[in-house]
Amino acid sequence: MITGGKSFVSSPPAFSNDAKRLLVCTGNAVSIFSTSTGLQISELEGHGAPVTSVIVVPASTPASKVLCHCWTASLDGKIRFWDFTAPELMRTIDVRLPIHSMVIPNLLNQPTKSNGKSPNLFAYIYVEVVKQKEGQPNSSRGQIRKCNLTQSRLAGGVNLAETRKPGCITISPSGKYIGICEAHKLRIWEIPTKDSDNAVYKKIRLHHTKTFTTLAFHPTERVVAAGDVTGRILLWRGVGHRTFSTGDKFVNGGLNKDAEERPGVRGDDDADSCTTWHWHSAEVNVLFFSSDGAYLFSGGREGVFVVWQLDTGKKKFLPRIGSPLLYFTNSSDPSLSSISCANNRIHLLRMPSMEILRSISGIKLPSSVSDIYEGSGSGVFFDHTAGLVAVPTDNYSVQFYSLFNDCEISEVQICERNHQPGDEATVKVNLVALSRDGSTMGTVETRVPEERIGGLTSLKFWACDSQNKDFSLSTVIYEPHREADVSSIAFHPTCHMAVTSSYGGDFKIWVRTHDTRLKDQMLQSSGWRCHAVGSYKKKPMTAAAFSADGSVLAVAAENVITLWDPEQNILVAVVGDSLEPITTLSFVGKSAYLVSASQGSNPQLTLWSMSKLSTSWSYKLHAEDVSCSLDGSTFAILALLPKTSESVEPAEGTLQGLDGAILLFNVENPVPLATWFVSKAQGGKLGFVQTSPKLEDEFADVKPAHGLLAYMNSDYEYVLYDPFGEKDHNQSITREQNLSSLEEKEKIGYASIYGELAEFSVEKDQTQIPYIPYEKNLETIFSGPSHKLAPLTKLCLDFLESSLERRSVTVE
């Protein structure tokens, strides 16, 4: 099993002490990248939920820079200590509460030893606490707790604050102060030099009329900066003179002043002055002081990195980054920093010139624009032969991403986008399709009408250069189906032909014109033209697909399937009559079978025999997506699980947090060959991809005709399964107990997935299942596809044998 597509920007990253590595929170793991190449070199795995914080232990001496230790915190409620050069897990602390943020002040402000012993190391964690009230739904609150890392326990009775929801803790560069943003106020605590379980904290609050979004501490002075939702930056000087200790060598005085002598300070806030800067047009996400304290860095939705000179307020810019900024991270090397962007990309910067040295690019996160029209789809398309996935992005592009290497390959700009990244998108790339050989790409984009005026649908064909594999625009067709929306696009498997269907009641077949030479022998660029138009009783055409040899074109006319000769545009046959409109059509490899799926209140999945023009078998379930192997006789469906009542708490070991199931079928057998249960299935996609030569050791048993099965969820996180392997299937989930959750109200249990028992003989099918000896470790003895599981008596015997110790025999 291979996983990928994780977010690189869910939490701030951290540099190693030598600034040669960057530690990035990626889902349940921490990925370690080289700052010189931008490539991943290792990974820290062990958390059971997304990692929210990573903190590198700083080097106390120049010689200790070779030590590479870090702390991580996760929503699984565990704090882990790592040696990330090995990589090796060294310690685990379980606080039993989801951790959203963590800081360790003692690492930055090393306390002196007492009686030859090192003092306890404390972490401050922002946890989520669920409160239960009788007769009311459970509510979650945020609390800042204190954890004794040395003794691996929470400090009893210490709760610095309780908020409506957990957020992020900000720590000063010296480790002396921590703070949080809470609505219209900042809450700041002074950390005692000698921290203990019973330490007493001094705290202040700073107020504002708008909601705060971020804050930052000056490295040497009592200066605090904060950004709000309107784009303003507030700068307080002399913070905490009345409340905090006066022994700070960087502070002069600390006199009580009247309100008139404290310009900009609201109410009784403990500060000498407050200055407001306003350049950003939207909320400020990034604030950070330079190491010498002379500059303040800021960023927001505009995608512009701003450097403010603290004394004069003068600005310098790094524009056109292309995406809203989220985090800024500095390193021990003053010339190297990083900025994290909302498009799942981390830029490494050379400071102070602000030159982008290189970028670490993940898969582009799903578009924030909801589907403009019904049936526009997610637009994700799998390139079966190259092991790539094409995903539409927010900046009107299509990103090609390697499923095997988990990295970006290229990006094609579908249409220009000149406005700021924070502006509302007005164009959505609805559909993407590639030809079998990857030489041509088709895209459908829709422009949002302004006040119901100016909407436009465009069909574009792109040609791939054989040398550099870049796509260039070949043909643009505006309103290919008049004013109707395009429902699907598909390419002919062997020749330059494509089909588009529309909800307006017709489909069109497009062919590429041949290259021609003019009199001066200059090559004229080829284009695409309409070859034929077809319709059936003016019904909306909702899906289309070519057969493996291209001789048959199947087009769904709402509730029926029409079969056409694509060369002569002749209607050959009409089959089916579903209760709901058909949304998906796909031919199963080179076999004579066609799969159709419909959604709605009466969803249905049907396998059609093209040789008999009749139904082979049918299930009543909601199929979110269907994918068929290119050359084999297997196909997979992504089915949505019925939603359970919120009042019913799921039992331990059931499908908690999982909302979909992947079922693998063979056309000859209505019983699924294998089952996987997945999360975030709404909007997910499936695709068969050929195995990369580099993965022959990882998937030694993969059949070349079938390859791997890729599943991408609604957040663009993906998993590659081995359809016929034994180690991927249904980890830690009992299939017999959970398939019943797929049932519909009209049917219960077995019949909703496997069909009615009267349709086939269960005993006969069981005798046909071949027995394969099951030699597995204790950990995997009950895992495996259903068609390879041994009888229960055999499994119990192996289980008992694996629990016994063998007596060693000594030969004299």
N, C-alpha and C positions, 0 to 999 in steps of 0.2 A: 504494500500500500504506500502510495506517495501522496503527500499533502502539500498544498501551496496556496498562493493567492491571499496570504494574510496581510493585514494592515500594518504598515511600517510607522504609522503616525498616530496610533492610539494613545501613546504615552511619550513623554520626552525621552530621547536616547541619552547615552552617557559615553564619554571618551575614556579610554584606558589611560594610565598614568604617563605612558610614553607617547600618547596621542597617535599611535599607529593602528589602533583598533577602535571601532565604534560599536557599542552594544545597543541593540534595537529590540524593543518589545514587539514580538510578532505572535499574536495569539497566545497560546499556552506555553510558549517558549521564548527564549532570548536568542536572537541571531547576532552573530559577531561578524562584522565586515572589516575588511582591510581599507584603511583610509588612503592608501597609495594606489590601489586598483579599483576600489568600489565593489569588490567581489566578496561573497560570503565565504568565510573560512572555517567556521564551526558553529555549534548551536548548543544551548543549555536547555535540556528537556527534563521535565519532571513535574511541573505544575499541572493541576487538573482543571484550571480555568484561566482566562486571560490574565497575563502579567501586566500589572499597572505601574510598577516602579522598579527601576534598576539603579543601584548606587554602587559606584566603584570605590573601594577603600583607598583613600589617598596615600601617597608615599610620604612618610615622615622624614626620611633621609634620602639623599640622591641614590644611595646604593639600593634602597628598597623599591626603586621604580621597576625592578624586574619582577616584583611580586604582583600577581594579578588576581586579586580577590574582589568579590562583589556580593552585595545583598540584593535579593529580589523579593517583591511582595506581589500577591495575586488575589483575585476574587475567590480563590478556593480557601482563603483564610490561613494560608501558610506563608511563612517567611523563610527563605532558604539562603544559605551561605555557600558560595561556589569558589572554586579555583578555576577560572575560565581559560587557563592555558591548557589544562589536561584534555577536555573539561571534566571536572569532577565535583559532585555534590558532597559537601563536607558537613553541613548541619541543616536541620529542619525544625522550625518552631511553628506549632499549630495554635493560633489564637481563636479559631473556630468562628470567625466573623469575616465577611468579605472585606478586603482591604482595597480601597480606592486610591490611596496615596500614602507615601511613607517618606519620612526624612530622619536622618541620624545626626543630630547636631554635634555629638562628641567626636565624630570622625573629623570634623572641620576645626574643632576647638579642643585639642587634646588636653585633658586634665592631667595634673601631675600625680605621680604615684604616692600613695600613703602607706607607710610601714612596708615598703617594698612590694606592695601588691597593686596591680592595675585596677582602677575603679570600674564599676559596672558600666556596661555600654547600654544606652537607652535609645529606643526608636519611638517616634511619635507617628501614629498611624490614624488615618481617617477611615473609619469603618462604617459599615451599614448595619444598623440594628433594627430588627423587626419587632414592633410592639403589637401585642394582641390585646384586644378589648372585647368583652363579651357583647354579642349582638352587633358588632361592627367589623367590617373587613380589616385585615391586617394592614398596618401602615409602617413604612420604613422611615427611619431617621438617620441622620449622620452624627457621629460622635468622634471626637479626637481623643484617643486612648494613648496610654503610655505602656511600652513593652520593654521589659528587661531582657535584652538579648543575651547577656552573660548567663543568666539563670533560666532562660527559655520560658518566661512566663509574663503574663500581664501584671503591671503594677496595680495592686489592689486599690480600688476606690478612686483612682485618678481618672477624671473625665474633664478635660480642659474646656470643652464646648459641646453643645448639642444644637444641630441645625436641621432644617427641613429635609435636606438631602445631602449625601456626602459629595465632597468636591476635591480640590487640590490644595495641598499645603505648600507654601513657599517658604524657603529658608534663606537667611542672609549668607553671604559668602564667608563670613567669619563663624557662622554657626551659633551666634549669640541670640538671634531673634528668629521667630517663626510667625507666619501670619496666614490668614485666609480672607477671601472675599465672601461676604454674606449680604446679598441684596445691596442696600444703599450704604453699607458701612464696611470698614476694614477692622479686623480684630487681630491684634499683635501681642505676642507674649515674649517676655525676656527669659531665656533659658539660664538657670543658675550655672555658675562656673563649676561647682561641685554638685552635679546632679545626683539625686537619690530618689528612692521610692516616696519619701515624704517631703520632697522639695516644695517650697512655696514660690508661686509665680506672680510676677507683676505684669499687668496687662493694661492696654489702652485701646480706645476705639477712635477711628477717624470717620467722619460722616460726609455724605454727598447727596445731591438731589437725584442722581441717576444711578442705575445699577452698575456695580463694578464687574469687570470681567477678568482682570489680571492685576498683579502687583509685583514690585521688585524692590530689593533693598540695596542701598549704596554699600560698596565694599569697606569703606573706612569711616564715613560720617553717618550721623543719624538723619538720613535723607530717605524718604520713601516715595516711590512713584507708583501710580495706579492708573489704569485705563478703564473707560466706561463704554456703554453700548452705543453712545453717540459719536465716538471717535475722539473724545477729549482725553488728554493726559494731565493728571494732577500731580504736582510735585510739592511735597511737604518737606520743609527743612526744620531742623531742631526738634525732631519728634521725640517725645517722651522725656523732656527735661524735668518735668515735675514729678513724674511717676517712676522712671527707671533710675538706676544708680548713677551717681555723679562722678564716678571714678573713671570715666571713659577719657582716655588721653586725647581723643580726637575732638572732644567737645569743650568749648570754652564757655564757662558760665553755667547757665541753666537758671536764669532769673525768671521770676514770675512777672509776666507782662500783661498789660491791659489788652482788651479786645482791639482797641485802636492801633496798638503796636504790633498786632498779629494779623497783617493783611491777608485776606482770603481764607482765614481759618474760621470754620463754622462752630458756633456755640462754645462749649468748654473743651473742645478738642485740644489735646496736649501737643501743640506744635507752635513754632515761632512764626511761620508764614506758609502760605499755600499759593502756588503759581499754576495757572492753567495754560496748556498749549493745545492747539487744535489745528491739525492738518488732515487727519484721517477722516474719510467720509462715512465710515461705518465702524462697528465695534472694534476695539483694539484687542488683539489676541496675544501679542508678543511684547514684553517689556524686559529689558535686561541692561544692567550697567556694565561698562567696560571694566577690565581688571584694575585700571588706574583711577577709575571713577570720574574721568573727564568727559565721557560720552554716555549717552543713553540710546539704546537701540529699541526700535518699535516696528510693529508690523500688524497688518489686519487683512480685511477682505479684499483690498485693492490689489494685492499681490505686489506691493512695493515695500522694500526694506529701507527704513529711514534711520539715519544716524544724526542725533541731536548733540550739539555742543552744549554742555551743561551750563556754562557761565554766560554764554551769549544767546543761546536759543537758535543758533544757525543750524541749517539742515543740509544733509547730503543724502543722495538717493541711489538705490539699486532698483531700477524699474523693470517692468515687463518680465517678472518671474513667472507669471502665467497661472497662478493659483493662490488662494488665500493662505496666509502664513499662520502657523499654529504654535511652533516652539522655536526658541533659539538656545543653543547649547555651546558653551565655550570649552576649551581644552587647556591642558597645561602648557601647550605651545601657543604663545600669544598670536601667532600668525594663522592659526587654524581654528575655525568654528563651523557650526552647521546650522541650517535652518530647515525645519520640517514643514511641508506644504500639504494642503488638503487633498491634492491629487495623488497622494501616496508616494511622494517623492521627497528624498532628503538631499539637499545641496550642501556640498562641502565648500566653504568659503576661505579665501586667502584674505586675511585682515592685515592692515586696515584698508586695502585697496578694494575690498568687497568683490573680488573676482571669483566666479564660480569655477572651482578646479575640476570637479566631477560630480556626478549625481548617482544616487542609489535609488533605482526606480522599481517600485512594485506594481502590481496590477492596478489599473485605474479603478477607483471605487465607483459603485453604481451611480448613475445620473440622479441628481436631485429633482429632476423634472419628472413628474408623473406621466403616465401614458397619456398622450394628447388625445388619441382617439381609441375607441374600443377595438381591441384586437391588434394593436400596434406591436405588441410583443416586446420581449426584452432585447432583441437584436443580437444576442450572443450566438456565435457560430463556431463550430469546431472544424478545424482543418484536419481531416482524418489521416492524411498521408504524412504531413509534416509535424504532427504533434503540437500544433498551435491552436490558440483560441483567439478569435477576433471579438473585441468588446467595444461598444460605443462609449464615448467619454463625454464629459460635460463641456469640453472645449470644441465640440463639433468634429471630433476625430474618431478614428477607429484604431485601437491599439492591438498589435499582434504580440501575443504573450506566449512564451514557451512553457508548456505544461511540465516538461521533464526537467528543465533547468531553473524554473521559477524565476524568470527574468524577462524583461521587455526586449523584444526583437526589433520592432520598428513601430512607427505611428504614421498614419495617413490622414491628412487634413481634408475632411470631406467638404466643408465650406468654411469661408473665412469668418473669424470672430474677432472684431476689433474693439469691442467694448470691454470694460473692466471685468475681471473674473467674478467679482461679487454681484454683478448685475444679474437679473433674472434671465435665464436662457430662453431664447425665442425659437430655437430650432432643435428638433430631436431626430436623431438617426434611428429610425424605427426598425429597419431590416438590414441585415448583412448576409450575403451568401457568396461562396467561392465555388469555382468550377472544380471538377475532380482533380485536374492536374495543377491547380493553383495558379493558372496563367491569367485568369479573369476574376474580377470581383464585381458584384452588383450591390448597390446600396439604395435605400429608399429613405428620404428625409422629408420631414414635414415642418413647415414654418407656421408658428402659432399666429392666427389672425388677431389683429388689434381691433377690438370692438367689432368683431365679426366681419372685418374687412382685411383683405390682404393675405389670407391663408394660401399656401402653395405646397404642392407635393411634387418632388423631383425624383426621377429615376436616373441613376448614374451607373455607367459601366466603366471599369478601370482595367487597364492592361498592365501586367507585371513584366518588368524588364528582366530578361534572362540573365543578365550579368550581375547587377547589384540588388535584384529582387525588390526594387522599389516600384510602387504603383503610380501610374500616371493616368490622368483623366482621359478617357477615350470618347464618350458620348454622354450628353445630357438630354433627357426628355422631360420637359415640364408637363405636368398634369397628364401622365401616361394613360389614365383612365378617366379622362375628363375631370370632373370635380369629385370623383369617388376615391376612397382611401384604398391603398394597396394592402391586401391581406397576406400575401406570400410571394416569394421569389425563389425559383429553383433553376439549376443548370442541367443541361443535357449531359450525360456521362461521357459521351465519346466525340461530340462535335460542338462547334461554336453556336449553340442554341440555348435560349433561356425562356422561361415562362413567368409571367406575373398574373396574379388573380386579384380581383377587386370586389369590394362589397357593392359596387354599382351594377353587378349582374353580368360581367364579361371577363374573359381572360385573353391575354395577348401573348403570341409567340414571337420572340425576337431572335434575329440571326445577325451574325457579324458579316459585314461586307468584305469582299476580298481586297487585298492590297493592289493598287494600280500604280502605274508609272506615267508621269506626264511626258511631254515631248522633250523636255530637258533632262529626262531620266531621274528626276527627283521623285522619291517615294512619297506617295500620298498616304497620310495616316488613315487607317481603317476605322470604321464606325459600326454602329448597330442600328438596324431598322426593323420596323414591324413586318413580320412575315405573314401572320394570320391572326384573326380575331374569332373567338368562339363564345357561345352563351348557351344556356339551357333554361328555357321558360322564364327568362328574366330573373332568375333566382340569384341571390348573392353568391359569388364564388369565394369560398372561405379558405381553401387550401389547395395545393397542387404539388405533384411529385412525378418524376420520371422513373420508369423501371430500370433495372440494372443495365440492360442493353439499349435503352432509349427507344424501344419500339412502341411503348405504350405510355401515354400521358394520362394520369389520373387527376381529375379536378373535382373537388367537392362543391356541389351546387346546393348549399345550405344543408338539407337533410339526406341527400342522395349523393352517390359517387358516379361521375360520368367518366367513361374510358374513351380516349381519343387516339387516332393515328396522328402524331405530331407533324409528320412530313406533309400529309395531304389534308390535315385539319378535318378529319371525318369522324363523326361520332360512331363508336363501335358498340358500346353497351352502356346500360345504366343499372346499377345494383344498389341495394340497401334502401332503408327508409328509417332513419333514426328519429328519436323523439326530440333531440336537441341538435342545433347546427354543429356540423363536423368542423373541428378546429385543427386537426392534425392528420396528415396522410404520409405514409412512408412504406416503400417496398422493402421486403426483408431480403437483403442481399441479392443473390442470383436465383433464389427460389421463386416459385409461382404463388407468392402470398403477399397480401397487402394489409397493413395495419391502419385502422382508423380510430380516432378518439373524438368524443364529443363531451362538452362541459355544460353545466347548468344544473337545474333541479333534478334532471334525470340523466346523469352522465353515463357513458357507455364506452367500453373498449371492445373492439371487434377485430378478429382476424379473418380475412377474406381469402378464399381460394380462387385464384384467377383462372385456373383451368376449368373449374366447375361453375364459376361465377355465383358462388354461394358462400354462406357463412360457415367457417370452420368451427369456431367457438367464440363466445362472447362473455364478458364480465361487466357487471354494473359497478363501476368505480370511477373516481375523478382522476383522470390521467393528466397531470400537469405537462408532461413532455414524453415523447417517444423517440427512441433511437434504435436503428437497425445496423447490424454488422454489414460491411460492404460486400463480402464474399461468402459469408456463412449463412446459416439458417436460424440464427438467434437474434433476439431483440430484447430491449429493456424498456421498462416504463417507470416513470416517476409518479407515484400515486400519493395523493394527499390523504392524511388520516383525519377522520372526523374529529371535530373539536369536542372536548369533554367539558362538562359543567364546571364552572369555577368553584362551586361549592363542594365538589368532590375532590379531595386531596389524593393525588396519585400514590399508590403503594410503592414501597421501596423495591427496586429491581424491575419496574415497569418502564413504559416508554415516556418517562418524564423528560420534558424538554425536546422531544422528537415529534415532528409533525408530518413526516413523510416516509415512504418506503419505496425502495428500488426493487423491482421484481424482474428477474431474468428468465426469459421463456425460450423454448425451442418450438418451432412451428408444428412439430409433430406431437407435442405433449402440452396439454393445458395446465399441467401442474408446474409451478415455478421451479426452475433449477436452483436458484439461490435467491436470498433476500437480504437486503441491507436496510436498516432504519436510519434515517438522517434527520437533520434539523434544517430550518429555514428553507423548506421545500417550496413554499409559495414563490413563484417566479424563478425556480431552479431550472437547470438545463442538463441534458444528458448527451453523450457522444462517444462513439467508439473511435479510438485512435490507434495507429500502428505503434508497435514497441520500438523505442530507440535502441540502437546497438549497444549503447552504454549501459543499458539496464538488463542485459541478458543474465547477469548473475542475480539481480534482484528478482526477476520474474523468469526463472529458468523453465517453468512448466507452461508458459503461455503458448497457446496455439497460434501460429502466424496468421491464420485466416480470421481470427477473432480479435487479436490485439488486446488492448486494455479498455476498460469502461471508465469514462471521466464523468464525474458529477460536480457541477458548479452550483452553489446555492445562491440565494438572492443577494448576498453580500460579496459575491465573486470569490469566495473561498472554495477551493476545489479539492477533490480526492480522486486518485486513480486507483481503481480496483482491478484485480486479476479475476476475470469472470470465472475461470475454471481452476483457480488455485484453492488451496485449503486454508490459508492463513488469514485471508481478508474478511471472511464472511461473518457478519452478524456477531461482532465481538461482545461477549458477556450478556447477550440477550437470548432468551429462550424462544425460538421461533414458534414452537407449538402453542405457547401461551399468549403470544402477542399478535399473531396474524388475525385473530378474531377482532382486533380493533379496527380493521379495515371495513367492517360490515356496514351496510346501509340499514336504515330503519326498516325497509321493506323485507330485508333478508337478514339472517343472523348467522354468525360464525362461519363455518366452512363454505357454505354455498356462495357467499358474496365474492370470494376470491377464486375458489376452485371450480365453481359451477355446481349445478345440482348433482347429487350422488347418482341419480338414475341415468345420467347421460353416459357414464362409463363405469366399468367394473373396477372397484378399488382393489380387490384381491388380485385381479389379473395384472394390474399395473405394478403391484408390489412384487409379484414374482418375476417381473421383467427387469427390476432394478438389480444390476450386477453387484455382487459383494466384493468390496475391495478391502484387503487387510488394513487395519487401522493401527498404525504404529506412531504414536504421538506422546509428547511429554504431558505431565499432569496439567500444565497450564492451558494446553490447547486440546485436551482429549475430547471435550464436548463441543469443539468448534469445527466448522466445515460446512460445505454445501450439502443440501438435503439429499442429493442423489448419491453422496459418498459416505454418509453416516452409517456406521455399523449398527446391527441390532442392539437393543438395550442390554441384553444378556452379555454380549461381547464387551460393550462399554463398561459395564459394572465389573467384569472380570479384569479388564485392563486397569481400571481405577484402583481396585484392591491390590493388584500386583505392583502398581507404581508406588503404593504407600508402604510396602514391605521393604525391609533392608536385606540386602544379600549378604550372606555370611562368607567372609573371605576364607579361602582354603590355603593353608601354608604347606608348601611342598618341602619335605625334609630330604 
